[in-house]
Amino acid sequence: MIKMGDKNGKLRIGWFSFTCCEDSTIIFTELLNTRWKNWKNQLEFVHAKVLKKSPDAIPEMDIAFVEGAITGDGQEQKLKNIRQKAKYLVAIGSCAVIGSPSNQRNFFNRSQLEEISPILARFKYKEKVLKLSDVVKVDEVVPGCPMNEQIFLQIMDKYLNTLTR
Amino acid sequence: MHDPTDPFDAENFDINLSEISKIEGAASLEIKVRNKKIEYLKFSISEWKRFYTQAIQGKPAVAVPQLVARICGTCSNAHLLCSLKAIENAFSVMPSNQTKQLRKLLYFGLLIRDHGLHLYIFALPDIYGKNSILDFDEKDPTQKQLLEDTFEVKEVGNQLSIIVGGRSVHAPNPTLGGFFKYPLLEDLKNLIPRLIGIRSKILTLIEIFAKAPFEMKPIIQPIFSGLTSDDFSFLTGLIKNSAGKAISENEFQSYLDAVIIPYSHARGFKLNGGLMMVGAMSRLNLSKDALHPKTKSELSNYLEFFPSNNIFHNNLAQAIEILHAIDSSIDIIENLNQINNEKLPKIAPRESTGVGVIEAPRGTLYHKYNIDAQGLIKKAEIIVPTGQNQVLMERGIYEQTDKLLSEGAGREIIIQEAEKLIRAFDPCMSCASHFLKVTWK
């Protein structure tokens, strides 16, 4: 196992959202209601836009939790950057893991595509919406829409346990 | 030549915020200042569209509420309830009184959790000069208490939604005409002490936001708009506005003027050709007298703030609405003597149009579906609160920035104040960006 944790023995965590409804972000913030007392001495949020003003430059981190699908080239570059800075990358929720439902335009018929084509062209959308593993190596997945809380907590516990070894 | 990246040049600079923090979803802000004047200012919603109104074309109308709940994580149950209302209207399904009461509880759970997220996690750090609620000093008794309140208030709202809906996000139990699975009465009764327990925390929160020294009053007062009812239910009523107009839900199509904003992924709206605002402050401006009697009697001093045109009073209005949601929920649960496993009505698909309008936490939400004889969606239109506030939001940032520049403020202050103001609107970008304009004729 790669060495984890900062000089204070805390896991350096990033939470990132791409194209999705951010339902897993809500589930995560609700998990804090009952878990923060235990986590506050073990986690350091180095990038979490929902919780704090976060730096433009992606920092080095132990774990990047990433929700959402990839819709634009800028998102693809940012995801690759996150992958480079994170020891582990966890795909969070259905859009990140399998692309759906954010990739529903991938399955549109001709008339539906004609309706949306001016928007796709104006804002330079990618031809197809991608799941995270289409772009980068994904170490763990938390499926579900929203994410399955129990699987998320198991993964979090697994990485937290690496701190105490 | 001026160097716009020079941090010491207070007269010429560029602001390019690609991701505004502590809001729902992604929005960006660009400001170009030359000789202490704004050359241009663009507030844009930068979420990528997921095209929900196209994606549900051809899908069975009965399946649509669960699909469109996925438009937004935090407003999920508002979209669900609005969509259920629209499809029920299309198929003439009349929900029972029990279903109406349970839906109110589901909604109040959402409101407590969602306003709680906004006020404690997004807005409160601005008042205490902190980056994050998690940075609150636990050695300071006030800050320690507020951190604990954050989690307890949100958790009670969360639990109310989970008990009634089966989950607080994308609730699986509510369906057309009732619930797939009904909550246990005992679970609801057990929540009463916790609802009572967070009342005092919300009274503290109300006091904090009433005393917050933030003010932004648009030069031209916007028209405040919202769905109003005798019991401040958020789920039924007439659409009214501060210009004196009142219409039924079915007339909404001719009510709003869509505005295309070329640089934003979402469209904005105007009312009577002018600026408009929806959300908690609009609701209190229009119908504070309809709040729960206990909420009203306890907050008579703070209700004097309304009607208000200080955008930051949207935070205070949200805190007051949480108290109303708590008091209303306690009443409903206390009056429930049993919960029957009511049978769901048989749905007979037919060619029809259904409109649903509710007050989502951030303002008026409209769903309209055109359904064919087989019960499949032909067309859909969804108008969300943040779209209705978008034009005023940009205008407000412009006026505030202009004022700050005239007072000699520099780049960092302007960024900080712009972010604070944007947060006061409590925009939801996840909601705002996923629809295209529909031509109905």
Interface residues (C-beta under 8 A of the other chain):
Chain A: S17 T19 C20 C21 E22 D23 S24 T25 I26 I27 T29 E30 L32 N33 T34 W36 K40 F45 K49 V50 L51 K52 K53 S54 D56 T71 G72 Q75 P101 S102 Q104 R105 F108 Q112 E115 I116 I119 F123 Y125 C145 P146
Chain B: S18 E19 S21 K22 E24 G25 A26 E47 W48 K49 R50 F51 Y52 Q54 A55 Q57 L67 R70 I71 C72 G73 T74 S76 R113 L117 I121 P125 N131 S132 I133 L134 D135 F151 E152 K154 E155 N158 R167 S168 V169 H170 H265 E419 S430 L436
